[in-house]
Each structure stands twice: as C-alpha cells, then as structure tokens.
Amino acid sequence: GGGGRGSSPGSASSAKGDRKSPGLKNPLKKLDLKEQQLRQQDKQQLLRVKRGVRVIEEEAEDDEEKPIEEDEDLEDEKSPKPHQDEVEIGVIDVNARDATGKTPLHYAADESELMPCLSFLVDEVKVSLNLKDKDGNSPLHIAAIKGNRQGMKKLFEAGADPLLTNKNGDTAADVCQGEVADWFKSVVREEALKKLHSNGPSRVNLLLDLKDEVDKMKKCVSALQDKLDHKSTINAQLRTRVAQLEEHQANEKRENERLRDSLFIVENSLRRLKGDESKILEEAHLVYTHALKLSKGRGGVEKDPKGAFHGFVKAATDGHTQAMYHLGICYENGFGVTKDIKQAFKWYKSGALHGDCRAQTEVGYFYRYGMGVEKDDVKAVHWYIRAAEGGHAVAQYNLGLKFLNGQGVELSKQKGIHWLRRAAKQKDRDAQKKLAKMGISVY
C-alpha cells in the first residue's frame, strides 16, 4: 500500500516510477567541448578576421537530444556530426568584396598586427592574392603603402604579382617609401635571380640565344643607320644642286630680261632715227599713260604689274622721262619684274639726266646709302642740289640735313635752315618738325 501514486517524491516507490531524463547542468556543455577539440586541432581556424572574413556561429539547444548518461566519459566521447541546430563554424567566400572593392586579404595586409590573420588566409584558406580594389590596389599594394614589410614578404613569397599596377600605373614598389622601397626592390631582384638559376641551363641558354639575337638586331640597326646617313648626305647634295640650278635659272631669267630690254631699246632707237622724234614722244606718252593706269588698276583697267612694266620700258626707251623714273621704281621694288637695284639706279640716273626732279632725288639717295653704286656723300649732295633747285621738297629737306650735319658739303647752319624752310613751305612735315625742334619758324 505504501507504493501508491500518492506517495511523496522522496518515498521508495518514487524510485521505481518514471524517471526524468537526466540532463546536463549546462545545455551547451557538449558544444563547448566540441569547440575545445577544434581549437586543439587547429587554433588558427578560430581566429576572427578583422573587417573581412565572415564567421558564422549558430548555437542552439536540442530539447529532443538523447540523454547522456552521467557516468559516461565525456572526454573520450567521439564528436558526432553537428546537427542543423548545433554550432556550424565556417568561412563563406573569403574573396568577397566590400563597397570599396577590398577583400579580407586587403584588410589583413593593412596592419602588421594582423599578420597571423594574413598568414591564415594565405596558407590555409588559399585566398586569391592579386585581386584589386576600386583604386586598382592589390593586397601587395596595401601592404606597401602601409610599410608592412612582413606582409609584403609573405604575399610576395606566396606568389603575389609585384608587377601589377593600380589606376595610377604604380606597382607595389612604386608606392613604397624610403627603406621599405629599397628593401622590396632587392627582394624582388633576388627572387628573380633564384628563379633564373632554378630553371637550369635551358633557361640560361635561352637568354644567351636572345642576347645573340639582340646583338644581331643592333648590327642591323647600325647598318640601316649608316645607309640612312649616306642617303641623307646624298639628299643634302641633291638639295644643294637644286638650289644652284634654281639660282642659275633666276640669273638666266634676269639676263633674258636685260637682253629683251636692250633689244627693245635698240629697236626703238632705230625707229626714232627713221621717224619724227616728236611723234615718237607723243606715242611714248600715250604708252606711259596706259602703263600708269595698269600699275594702279585705274581708268577702267585691271591692275597688271607686268603689263605696266613693259609699257614703262617702251616709253622710257622712246625718251619719256617720267617713264624712266617709274621704270626705276619697278626695278627697285620688283614690280612686274625681278628686283634689281643696279637696274633701278640705271633708270633713275637716266631720268635724272633728262631733268626729272624725282629721279634726281632718288639718285642722290642711292649715292647717300650706297644702293647699287658705291656710297658717295659728295655725289649725293650734287643730285640733291639739282632736285632741290628744281623745287622737289624731299630733296630740299635732305639737302638741309646735309648742310646742318656737314655731310658731303661744308657745314652751314644758315644754308641748312634755308633749305628746310623751303621744304616746310611745301608742307613737308619732316622739315616742319625739324624746324620746330630747333625753335625756328617756317617763315
């Protein structure tokens, strides 16, 4: 009767009834033990990556889990496969990028304190070493910028490409500073030499073959350069010869023009001998007038420098004084004919001898500056006097300066002022300014 249902929990019959499922005092004890075992297997797998590696830990309690007897040796228990509600530890997409394009390896390379994390990612997880962020920087660039020498060495030895460039075209060696840059360049150089030696004789032979090819190419380039130099010399000689021929042609052209003018003069002289001179001068004046129109494009005719020149030649050879003066202008300025200062002086002199004041002034000017004739101030004064006495204002001004300066004539201030006043009265502005500067009135 003492074993009924109403017995107290502490009675003997209670020990023979339904038992409560014996549970762990701490429901996560099994998970903690599992974590300890994983830590013992590889402690580095539980490192949390600062800003990069995402680690998922889900802890849950299974109410229906089979009870573990209290007398079981938990230390010797085999670790069962984790249930979906138990902890799952794993790394998801270690090459994932954030908004800046950086991977976990970029952040691990950012600080030397994260060297264990960087080693874990490189050695255990096998992340990609050469991914670039939005600025084109690889993890090796980041380590170089931060001066993380250990990180640079680790990444380089693991196979990171030191020749990758960022958006600025810089390699990791370019963004290094100071001693770190020198060190990294020496590391890259030494590693390249090691790889060269490790490749064996075939690699060395290949380099030697390449060197031979380069030497051959250099010889070919040198030979081509010699040919180009020779060709340049020939071209220079040809250019010189062409210039000589062009000059010869120009001389022949000028000579032909002189011969044509001379022949025209002879023909007109013969015509004058046979005919009435007054009639010839009358015709010459008509020719001169038409040539003057052609020279300025007036009187209903188009401007024609060559036609004007030939008209002046015809009129001048027929004895037209003004035509002689204009023919001198044509030769002096290359108007309708090749410029020829000596021919200009010749025709100015012809006009001067026939009494043209403008031509006389030009002859004096040519003697003054030695244009087409030897310089001679005395002869210059002679022709200035003839033109000045004929009333030419420019000649009067020039003659006044000659007397004031004593050039080609005895110095005479009185005569100088006299000729300047005569020029000023004809509205010659240079003469008026000169007198004003001297404080002398025109009258």
The 8 nearest C-alpha neighbors of each residue, nearest first, counted from 0:
[[1, 2, 3, 6, 4, 12, 5, 11],
 [0, 2, 3, 6, 12, 10, 11, 5],
 [3, 1, 12, 0, 6, 4, 11, 13],
 [4, 2, 5, 6, 1, 0, 12, 13],
 [5, 3, 6, 2, 7, 12, 13, 1],
 [4, 6, 3, 7, 2, 1, 8, 13],
 [7, 5, 4, 3, 10, 2, 8, 1],
 [6, 8, 9, 10, 5, 13, 4, 12],
 [9, 7, 10, 13, 6, 14, 11, 12],
 [8, 10, 7, 13, 11, 6, 14, 12],
 [11, 9, 7, 13, 12, 8, 6, 14],
 [12, 10, 13, 14, 9, 15, 2, 8],
 [13, 11, 2, 14, 15, 10, 16, 6],
 [12, 14, 16, 11, 15, 10, 8, 9],
 [13, 15, 12, 11, 16, 10, 18, 17],
 [14, 16, 12, 13, 17, 11, 18, 2],
 [15, 17, 13, 14, 18, 12, 4, 11],
 [18, 16, 19, 15, 13, 14, 20, 12],
 [17, 19, 20, 16, 14, 15, 21, 13],
 [20, 18, 21, 17, 22, 16, 66, 14],
 [19, 21, 22, 18, 66, 65, 67, 17],
 [20, 22, 19, 66, 23, 68, 67, 69],
 [23, 21, 20, 66, 24, 67, 26, 25],
 [24, 22, 25, 26, 21, 28, 67, 69],
 [23, 25, 22, 26, 28, 27, 21, 69],
 [24, 26, 23, 28, 27, 22, 29, 31],
 [27, 25, 23, 28, 24, 60, 29, 22],
 [28, 26, 30, 29, 25, 31, 60, 59],
 [27, 29, 31, 25, 30, 26, 32, 23],
 [28, 30, 32, 27, 31, 33, 26, 73],
 [31, 29, 33, 27, 32, 28, 34, 86],
 [32, 30, 34, 28, 33, 29, 27, 35],
 [31, 33, 35, 29, 30, 34, 28, 36],
 [32, 34, 30, 36, 31, 35, 29, 37],
 [35, 33, 31, 37, 36, 32, 38, 30],
 [34, 36, 38, 32, 33, 37, 39, 31],
 [35, 37, 39, 33, 34, 38, 40, 32],
 [38, 36, 40, 34, 39, 35, 41, 33],
 [39, 37, 42, 35, 41, 36, 40, 34],
 [38, 40, 36, 37, 41, 42, 35, 34],
 [41, 39, 37, 38, 36, 42, 35, 44],
 [42, 40, 38, 43, 39, 44, 37, 45],
 [43, 41, 38, 44, 45, 39, 40, 37],
 [42, 44, 45, 41, 46, 119, 38, 115],
 [45, 43, 42, 46, 41, 38, 119, 37],
 [44, 46, 43, 42, 47, 38, 41, 37],
 [47, 45, 43, 44, 48, 116, 42, 115],
 [46, 48, 45, 49, 52, 54, 116, 53],
 [49, 47, 52, 51, 50, 116, 46, 103],
 [48, 50, 51, 47, 52, 106, 107, 113],
 [51, 49, 48, 106, 52, 103, 53, 107],
 [50, 52, 103, 48, 49, 53, 102, 106],
 [53, 51, 48, 103, 93, 54, 50, 90],
 [52, 54, 90, 51, 91, 55, 48, 93],
 [53, 55, 90, 89, 52, 56, 88, 47],
 [56, 54, 88, 89, 57, 53, 87, 90],
 [57, 55, 88, 87, 86, 58, 54, 89],
 [56, 58, 86, 87, 55, 59, 85, 84],
 [57, 59, 86, 85, 56, 84, 60, 87],
 [60, 58, 84, 85, 57, 61, 86, 27],
 [59, 61, 62, 26, 84, 85, 58, 27],
 [62, 60, 64, 63, 59, 84, 85, 26],
 [63, 61, 64, 60, 65, 26, 59, 66],
 [64, 62, 61, 65, 66, 60, 20, 22],
 [65, 63, 61, 62, 66, 60, 67, 22],
 [64, 66, 63, 67, 62, 20, 61, 22],
 [67, 65, 22, 21, 64, 68, 20, 23],
 [68, 66, 69, 65, 71, 22, 21, 23],
 [67, 69, 70, 71, 66, 21, 22, 72],
 [68, 70, 71, 67, 21, 72, 23, 22],
 [69, 71, 68, 72, 67, 73, 21, 74],
 [72, 70, 68, 69, 73, 67, 76, 75],
 [71, 73, 74, 75, 70, 76, 69, 68],
 [74, 72, 76, 75, 71, 29, 77, 32],
 [73, 75, 72, 76, 32, 77, 71, 36],
 [76, 74, 73, 72, 77, 71, 78, 32],
 [77, 75, 73, 74, 78, 72, 71, 79],
 [78, 76, 79, 75, 74, 73, 80, 33],
 [77, 79, 76, 80, 33, 81, 36, 32],
 [80, 78, 77, 81, 82, 76, 33, 29],
 [81, 79, 82, 78, 85, 83, 77, 87],
 [82, 80, 85, 79, 83, 86, 87, 84],
 [81, 83, 85, 84, 80, 86, 79, 87],
 [84, 82, 85, 81, 86, 87, 59, 57],
 [83, 85, 59, 82, 86, 60, 58, 61],
 [84, 86, 82, 59, 83, 58, 81, 87],
 [85, 87, 57, 58, 56, 88, 84, 81],
 [88, 86, 56, 57, 85, 89, 55, 81],
 [87, 89, 56, 55, 86, 54, 90, 57],
 [90, 88, 54, 55, 91, 87, 56, 53],
 [89, 91, 54, 53, 92, 93, 52, 88],
 [90, 92, 93, 53, 89, 54, 52, 55],
 [93, 91, 94, 95, 90, 52, 53, 96],
 [92, 94, 95, 91, 52, 126, 103, 90],
 [95, 93, 92, 102, 126, 96, 127, 103],
 [94, 96, 92, 93, 102, 97, 103, 101],
 [97, 95, 102, 100, 101, 94, 98, 99],
 [96, 98, 100, 99, 101, 102, 95, 51],
 [97, 99, 100, 96, 101, 133, 132, 102],
 [100, 98, 97, 101, 133, 132, 96, 134],
 [101, 99, 132, 96, 133, 97, 98, 102],
 [100, 102, 132, 96, 99, 97, 105, 103],
 [101, 103, 96, 105, 104, 94, 95, 51],
 [104, 102, 51, 106, 105, 52, 107, 93],
 [103, 105, 107, 102, 106, 108, 138, 117],
 [106, 104, 138, 108, 102, 103, 107, 101],
 [107, 105, 109, 103, 108, 104, 50, 51],
 [106, 108, 104, 117, 109, 113, 105, 103],
 [109, 107, 142, 105, 106, 110, 150, 138],
 [108, 110, 106, 107, 142, 141, 105, 145],
 [111, 109, 112, 113, 108, 107, 147, 145],
 [110, 112, 113, 114, 147, 150, 109, 108],
 [113, 111, 110, 114, 115, 107, 116, 109],
 [114, 112, 116, 111, 107, 115, 110, 117],
 [113, 115, 117, 116, 111, 112, 118, 150],
 [116, 114, 118, 117, 113, 119, 112, 43],
 [115, 117, 119, 113, 114, 118, 48, 120],
 [118, 116, 114, 107, 120, 119, 115, 121],
 [119, 117, 115, 121, 116, 120, 122, 114],
 [118, 120, 116, 123, 122, 117, 121, 115],
 [121, 119, 124, 117, 118, 123, 122, 126],
 [120, 122, 125, 118, 119, 126, 123, 124],
 [123, 121, 119, 118, 125, 120, 124, 157],
 [124, 122, 119, 125, 120, 121, 118, 44],
 [123, 125, 120, 126, 121, 122, 119, 93],
 [126, 124, 121, 123, 122, 120, 127, 119],
 [127, 125, 124, 121, 120, 128, 94, 93],
 [126, 128, 129, 130, 125, 94, 121, 104],
 [129, 127, 159, 130, 126, 138, 154, 158],
 [130, 128, 137, 127, 159, 131, 160, 138],
 [129, 131, 137, 128, 127, 132, 138, 102],
 [132, 130, 137, 135, 136, 129, 133, 100],
 [133, 131, 100, 101, 135, 134, 136, 99],
 [132, 134, 100, 135, 99, 131, 136, 101],
 [135, 133, 132, 136, 166, 165, 131, 100],
 [134, 136, 165, 131, 166, 132, 133, 137],
 [137, 135, 131, 165, 140, 132, 134, 141],
 [136, 138, 131, 140, 139, 129, 130, 141],
 [139, 137, 105, 141, 140, 108, 104, 142],
 [138, 140, 142, 137, 141, 151, 143, 171],
 [139, 141, 171, 143, 137, 136, 138, 142],
 [142, 140, 138, 144, 143, 139, 109, 108],
 [141, 143, 147, 108, 139, 145, 140, 144],
 [144, 142, 146, 140, 175, 141, 145, 171],
 [143, 145, 141, 146, 142, 175, 174, 140],
 [146, 144, 142, 147, 143, 141, 109, 110],
 [145, 147, 143, 144, 148, 142, 179, 175],
 [148, 146, 142, 150, 145, 111, 149, 143],
 [147, 149, 151, 150, 146, 152, 179, 142],
 [150, 148, 152, 151, 147, 153, 111, 114],
 [149, 151, 153, 147, 152, 148, 108, 142],
 [150, 152, 148, 154, 149, 153, 142, 139],
 [151, 153, 149, 155, 150, 154, 156, 148],
 [154, 152, 150, 156, 151, 155, 149, 157],
 [155, 153, 157, 151, 159, 156, 152, 150],
 [154, 156, 159, 152, 158, 157, 153, 151],
 [157, 155, 153, 158, 154, 152, 159, 151],
 [158, 156, 154, 155, 159, 153, 121, 128],
 [157, 159, 155, 156, 160, 154, 128, 161],
 [160, 158, 155, 154, 128, 129, 157, 161],
 [159, 161, 162, 163, 158, 129, 155, 128],
 [162, 160, 163, 171, 159, 170, 155, 139],
 [163, 161, 160, 170, 164, 171, 172, 169],
 [164, 162, 170, 161, 160, 165, 171, 137],
 [165, 163, 170, 169, 168, 162, 166, 135],
 [166, 164, 135, 136, 168, 167, 169, 134],
 [165, 167, 135, 168, 134, 164, 169, 136],
 [166, 168, 165, 169, 164, 135, 134, 170],
 [167, 169, 164, 165, 166, 170, 163, 135],
 [170, 168, 164, 173, 167, 165, 174, 171],
 [171, 169, 164, 173, 172, 163, 162, 161],
 [170, 172, 140, 173, 174, 143, 161, 139],
 [171, 173, 170, 175, 174, 180, 184, 183],
 [174, 172, 170, 171, 169, 175, 180, 176],
 [173, 175, 171, 172, 144, 143, 176, 169],
 [176, 174, 180, 143, 172, 173, 144, 179],
 [175, 177, 180, 179, 174, 178, 146, 144],
 [178, 176, 179, 180, 181, 175, 182, 146],
 [177, 179, 181, 180, 182, 176, 175, 183],
 [178, 180, 182, 181, 177, 176, 183, 175],
 [181, 179, 175, 183, 176, 178, 182, 177],
 [182, 180, 178, 184, 179, 183, 185, 177],
 [181, 183, 179, 185, 180, 184, 178, 186],
 [184, 182, 186, 180, 185, 181, 179, 187],
 [183, 185, 187, 181, 186, 182, 188, 180],
 [184, 186, 188, 182, 183, 187, 189, 181],
 [187, 185, 183, 189, 184, 188, 190, 182],
 [188, 186, 190, 184, 185, 189, 191, 183],
 [187, 189, 185, 191, 186, 190, 184, 192],
 [190, 188, 192, 186, 191, 187, 185, 193],
 [191, 189, 193, 187, 192, 188, 186, 194],
 [190, 192, 188, 194, 189, 193, 195, 187],
 [191, 193, 195, 189, 190, 194, 196, 188],
 [194, 192, 190, 196, 195, 191, 197, 189],
 [195, 193, 197, 191, 192, 196, 198, 190],
 [194, 196, 192, 193, 198, 197, 191, 202],
 [197, 195, 193, 198, 194, 199, 192, 203],
 [198, 196, 194, 199, 195, 193, 192, 202],
 [199, 197, 196, 195, 202, 194, 200, 201],
 [198, 200, 197, 201, 196, 202, 203, 195],
 [201, 199, 203, 202, 204, 198, 196, 205],
 [202, 200, 204, 203, 199, 205, 198, 206],
 [201, 203, 205, 200, 204, 198, 199, 206],
 [202, 204, 200, 206, 205, 201, 207, 199],
 [205, 203, 207, 201, 206, 202, 200, 208],
 [204, 206, 202, 208, 203, 207, 201, 209],
 [207, 205, 209, 203, 208, 204, 210, 202],
 [206, 208, 210, 204, 209, 205, 203, 211],
 [209, 207, 205, 211, 210, 206, 204, 212],
 [208, 210, 206, 212, 207, 211, 213, 205],
 [209, 211, 207, 213, 208, 212, 206, 214],
 [212, 210, 214, 208, 209, 213, 215, 207],
 [211, 213, 209, 215, 210, 214, 216, 208],
 [212, 214, 210, 216, 211, 215, 209, 217],
 [215, 213, 217, 211, 216, 212, 210, 218],
 [216, 214, 212, 218, 217, 213, 211, 219],
 [215, 217, 213, 219, 214, 218, 220, 212],
 [216, 218, 214, 220, 215, 219, 221, 213],
 [219, 217, 221, 215, 216, 220, 222, 214],
 [220, 218, 216, 222, 221, 217, 223, 215],
 [219, 221, 217, 223, 218, 222, 224, 216],
 [220, 222, 218, 224, 219, 223, 217, 225],
 [223, 221, 219, 225, 224, 220, 218, 226],
 [224, 222, 226, 220, 225, 221, 227, 219],
 [223, 225, 227, 221, 222, 226, 220, 228],
 [226, 224, 228, 222, 223, 227, 229, 221],
 [227, 225, 229, 223, 224, 228, 230, 222],
 [226, 228, 230, 224, 229, 225, 231, 223],
 [227, 229, 231, 225, 230, 226, 224, 232],
 [230, 228, 226, 232, 227, 231, 225, 233],
 [229, 231, 227, 233, 232, 228, 226, 234],
 [230, 232, 228, 234, 229, 233, 227, 235],
 [231, 233, 229, 235, 230, 234, 228, 236],
 [232, 234, 236, 230, 235, 231, 237, 229],
 [235, 233, 237, 231, 236, 232, 238, 230],
 [236, 234, 238, 232, 237, 233, 231, 239],
 [237, 235, 233, 239, 234, 238, 240, 232],
 [236, 238, 234, 240, 239, 235, 241, 233],
 [237, 239, 241, 235, 240, 236, 234, 242],
 [240, 238, 236, 242, 237, 241, 235, 243],
 [239, 241, 237, 243, 242, 238, 236, 244],
 [240, 242, 244, 238, 243, 239, 237, 245],
 [243, 241, 245, 239, 240, 244, 238, 246],
 [244, 242, 240, 246, 241, 245, 247, 239],
 [245, 243, 247, 241, 246, 242, 248, 240],
 [244, 246, 248, 242, 247, 243, 241, 249],
 [245, 247, 249, 243, 244, 248, 242, 250],
 [248, 246, 244, 250, 245, 249, 243, 251],
 [247, 249, 251, 245, 250, 246, 252, 244],
 [248, 250, 252, 246, 247, 251, 245, 253],
 [251, 249, 247, 253, 252, 248, 254, 246],
 [252, 250, 254, 248, 249, 253, 255, 247],
 [251, 253, 249, 255, 250, 254, 248, 256],
 [252, 254, 256, 250, 255, 251, 249, 257],
 [255, 253, 251, 257, 256, 252, 250, 258],
 [256, 254, 258, 252, 257, 253, 251, 259],
 [255, 257, 259, 253, 254, 258, 260, 252],
 [256, 258, 254, 260, 255, 259, 261, 253],
 [259, 257, 261, 255, 260, 256, 262, 254],
 [258, 260, 256, 262, 257, 261, 255, 263],
 [259, 261, 263, 257, 258, 262, 256, 264],
 [262, 260, 258, 264, 263, 259, 257, 265],
 [263, 261, 265, 259, 264, 260, 258, 266],
 [262, 264, 260, 266, 261, 265, 259, 267],
 [263, 265, 261, 316, 267, 262, 266, 268],
 [266, 264, 268, 262, 263, 267, 261, 269],
 [267, 265, 263, 269, 268, 264, 262, 270],
 [268, 266, 270, 264, 269, 265, 271, 317],
 [267, 269, 265, 271, 270, 266, 264, 272],
 [270, 268, 272, 266, 267, 271, 265, 273],
 [269, 271, 267, 273, 268, 272, 274, 266],
 [270, 272, 268, 274, 269, 273, 276, 267],
 [273, 271, 269, 270, 274, 268, 276, 275],
 [272, 274, 270, 271, 269, 275, 268, 276],
 [273, 275, 271, 272, 270, 276, 279, 278],
 [274, 276, 278, 277, 279, 271, 273, 272],
 [277, 275, 279, 278, 271, 274, 280, 272],
 [278, 276, 280, 279, 275, 281, 282, 274],
 [279, 277, 281, 275, 276, 280, 282, 274],
 [278, 280, 276, 282, 277, 281, 283, 275],
 [281, 279, 283, 277, 282, 278, 284, 276],
 [280, 282, 278, 284, 283, 279, 277, 285],
 [283, 281, 285, 279, 280, 284, 278, 286],
 [284, 282, 314, 280, 286, 281, 285, 317],
 [283, 285, 287, 281, 286, 282, 288, 280],
 [286, 284, 288, 282, 283, 287, 289, 281],
 [285, 287, 283, 289, 284, 288, 310, 314],
 [288, 286, 284, 290, 285, 289, 314, 311],
 [289, 287, 291, 285, 290, 286, 284, 292],
 [288, 290, 292, 286, 291, 287, 285, 293],
 [291, 289, 307, 310, 293, 287, 292, 288],
 [290, 292, 294, 288, 289, 293, 287, 307],
 [293, 291, 297, 289, 295, 290, 294, 296],
 [292, 294, 302, 290, 296, 303, 307, 291],
 [293, 295, 291, 307, 292, 304, 302, 296],
 [296, 294, 292, 293, 297, 302, 291, 303],
 [302, 297, 295, 301, 293, 300, 292, 294],
 [296, 298, 292, 295, 299, 300, 293, 301],
 [299, 297, 300, 292, 296, 293, 301, 289],
 [298, 300, 297, 301, 296, 292, 293, 302],
 [299, 301, 296, 298, 297, 293, 302, 292],
 [302, 300, 296, 303, 293, 299, 297, 295],
 [296, 301, 303, 293, 295, 294, 304, 300],
 [302, 304, 293, 306, 305, 294, 307, 301],
 [305, 303, 335, 307, 294, 306, 334, 308],
 [306, 304, 335, 308, 307, 303, 309, 336],
 [305, 307, 303, 309, 308, 304, 310, 293],
 [306, 308, 290, 310, 304, 293, 294, 305],
 [309, 307, 305, 311, 310, 306, 335, 304],
 [308, 310, 312, 306, 311, 307, 313, 305],
 [309, 311, 290, 307, 313, 312, 308, 286],
 [310, 312, 322, 314, 308, 309, 313, 326],
 [313, 311, 309, 315, 310, 314, 316, 308],
 [314, 312, 310, 316, 311, 315, 309, 317],
 [313, 315, 283, 317, 311, 319, 287, 316],
 [316, 314, 319, 323, 322, 312, 318, 317],
 [317, 315, 264, 318, 313, 314, 312, 267],
 [316, 318, 314, 315, 319, 283, 267, 313],
 [317, 319, 315, 316, 320, 314, 280, 283],
 [318, 320, 315, 322, 314, 321, 317, 283],
 [321, 319, 323, 350, 322, 318, 353, 315],
 [322, 320, 324, 323, 319, 325, 350, 355],
 [321, 323, 315, 325, 311, 319, 320, 324],
 [322, 324, 315, 326, 350, 320, 321, 346],
 [323, 325, 321, 327, 347, 322, 326, 350],
 [326, 324, 328, 322, 327, 323, 329, 321],
 [325, 327, 323, 329, 328, 324, 311, 322],
 [328, 326, 343, 346, 324, 347, 325, 330],
 [327, 329, 325, 331, 326, 330, 332, 324],
 [330, 328, 334, 326, 327, 332, 331, 333],
 [329, 331, 343, 338, 333, 339, 327, 328],
 [332, 330, 328, 343, 340, 329, 338, 333],
 [333, 331, 334, 329, 330, 338, 328, 339],
 [334, 332, 338, 337, 330, 336, 329, 331],
 [335, 333, 329, 336, 332, 304, 330, 308],
 [336, 334, 305, 304, 308, 333, 329, 337],
 [335, 337, 333, 334, 338, 330, 305, 329],
 [336, 338, 333, 339, 253, 330, 335, 334],
 [337, 339, 333, 330, 331, 332, 336, 340],
 [338, 340, 330, 342, 341, 331, 343, 337],
 [341, 339, 343, 331, 371, 342, 344, 330],
 [340, 342, 371, 344, 343, 339, 345, 372],
 [343, 341, 345, 344, 339, 340, 330, 346],
 [342, 344, 327, 330, 340, 331, 341, 345],
 [345, 343, 347, 341, 342, 346, 348, 340],
 [344, 346, 342, 348, 343, 347, 341, 349],
 [347, 345, 349, 327, 348, 343, 323, 344],
 [346, 348, 358, 344, 350, 327, 324, 349],
 [347, 349, 351, 345, 346, 350, 344, 352],
 [350, 348, 346, 352, 351, 347, 345, 353],
 [349, 351, 353, 347, 323, 320, 348, 358],
 [352, 350, 359, 358, 348, 355, 354, 353],
 [351, 353, 349, 354, 350, 348, 355, 359],
 [352, 354, 350, 351, 355, 320, 349, 348],
 [355, 353, 351, 352, 356, 350, 359, 320],
 [354, 356, 351, 358, 350, 357, 353, 359],
 [357, 355, 386, 359, 358, 354, 391, 360],
 [358, 356, 360, 359, 355, 361, 391, 386],
 [357, 359, 351, 347, 361, 355, 356, 360],
 [360, 358, 351, 356, 362, 357, 361, 386],
 [359, 361, 363, 357, 358, 362, 394, 383],
 [362, 360, 364, 358, 363, 359, 365, 357],
 [361, 363, 365, 359, 364, 360, 348, 347],
 [364, 362, 379, 382, 360, 366, 361, 365],
 [363, 365, 361, 367, 362, 366, 360, 379],
 [366, 364, 370, 362, 367, 368, 363, 369],
 [367, 365, 379, 374, 369, 363, 375, 364],
 [366, 368, 364, 376, 379, 365, 374, 369],
 [369, 367, 365, 366, 370, 374, 364, 375],
 [374, 370, 368, 373, 366, 372, 365, 367],
 [369, 371, 365, 372, 368, 366, 340, 373],
 [372, 370, 341, 340, 369, 344, 373, 365],
 [371, 373, 369, 370, 374, 366, 365, 341],
 [372, 374, 369, 375, 366, 371, 370, 368],
 [369, 373, 375, 366, 368, 367, 372, 376],
 [374, 376, 366, 377, 378, 367, 379, 373],
 [377, 375, 407, 379, 367, 378, 380, 406],
 [376, 378, 407, 380, 379, 375, 381, 408],
 [379, 377, 381, 380, 376, 375, 382, 366],
 [378, 380, 363, 376, 366, 367, 377, 381],
 [381, 379, 383, 377, 378, 382, 384, 376],
 [382, 380, 378, 384, 379, 383, 377, 385],
 [381, 383, 363, 385, 384, 379, 380, 359],
 [384, 382, 380, 394, 386, 385, 381, 363],
 [383, 385, 387, 381, 382, 386, 388, 380],
 [386, 384, 382, 388, 383, 387, 389, 381],
 [385, 387, 356, 389, 383, 384, 388, 359],
 [388, 386, 395, 394, 384, 391, 390, 389],
 [387, 389, 390, 385, 386, 384, 391, 395],
 [388, 390, 386, 387, 391, 356, 385, 384],
 [389, 391, 387, 388, 392, 386, 395, 356],
 [390, 392, 387, 394, 386, 393, 389, 356],
 [393, 391, 422, 395, 394, 390, 396, 425],
 [394, 392, 396, 395, 391, 397, 422, 360],
 [393, 395, 387, 397, 383, 392, 391, 396],
 [396, 394, 387, 392, 398, 418, 393, 422],
 [395, 397, 399, 393, 419, 398, 394, 422],
 [398, 396, 394, 400, 399, 395, 393, 401],
 [397, 399, 401, 395, 400, 396, 383, 394],
 [398, 400, 415, 418, 396, 419, 402, 401],
 [401, 399, 403, 397, 398, 402, 404, 415],
 [402, 400, 398, 406, 404, 399, 403, 405],
 [401, 403, 415, 410, 405, 411, 399, 400],
 [404, 402, 400, 415, 412, 401, 405, 411],
 [405, 403, 401, 402, 406, 400, 410, 411],
 [404, 406, 410, 402, 409, 408, 401, 403],
 [407, 405, 401, 408, 404, 376, 402, 409],
 [408, 406, 377, 376, 380, 405, 401, 409],
 [407, 409, 406, 405, 410, 402, 377, 401],
 [410, 408, 405, 411, 402, 407, 406, 404],
 [411, 409, 405, 402, 403, 404, 408, 412],
 [410, 412, 402, 413, 414, 403, 415, 409],
 [413, 411, 415, 403, 414, 416, 402, 410],
 [412, 414, 416, 415, 411, 417, 403, 402],
 [415, 413, 417, 411, 416, 412, 402, 418],
 [414, 416, 399, 402, 412, 403, 413, 417],
 [417, 415, 419, 413, 414, 418, 420, 412],
 [418, 416, 414, 420, 415, 419, 413, 421],
 [417, 419, 399, 421, 395, 420, 415, 416],
 [418, 420, 416, 422, 396, 399, 430, 421],
 [421, 419, 423, 417, 441, 422, 418, 416],
 [422, 420, 418, 424, 419, 423, 417, 425],
 [421, 423, 392, 419, 425, 420, 395, 424],
 [424, 422, 427, 420, 431, 430, 426, 425],
 [423, 425, 421, 426, 422, 420, 441, 427],
 [424, 426, 423, 422, 427, 392, 421, 420],
 [427, 425, 423, 424, 428, 422, 431, 430],
 [426, 428, 423, 430, 422, 425, 429, 431],
 [429, 427, 431, 430, 426, 432, 423, 433],
 [430, 428, 432, 431, 427, 433, 396, 423],
 [429, 431, 423, 433, 428, 419, 432, 427],
 [430, 432, 428, 423, 434, 429, 433, 435],
 [433, 431, 435, 429, 430, 434, 436, 428],
 [432, 434, 430, 436, 435, 431, 429, 437],
 [435, 433, 437, 439, 431, 436, 432, 438],
 [436, 434, 438, 432, 437, 433, 439, 431],
 [435, 437, 433, 434, 438, 432, 439, 431],
 [436, 438, 434, 435, 439, 433, 432, 440],
 [439, 437, 435, 436, 434, 440, 433, 432],
 [438, 440, 434, 437, 435, 441, 436, 416],
 [441, 439, 442, 434, 438, 435, 420, 431],
 [440, 442, 420, 423, 439, 424, 434, 431],
 [441, 440, 420, 424, 439, 423, 421, 417]]
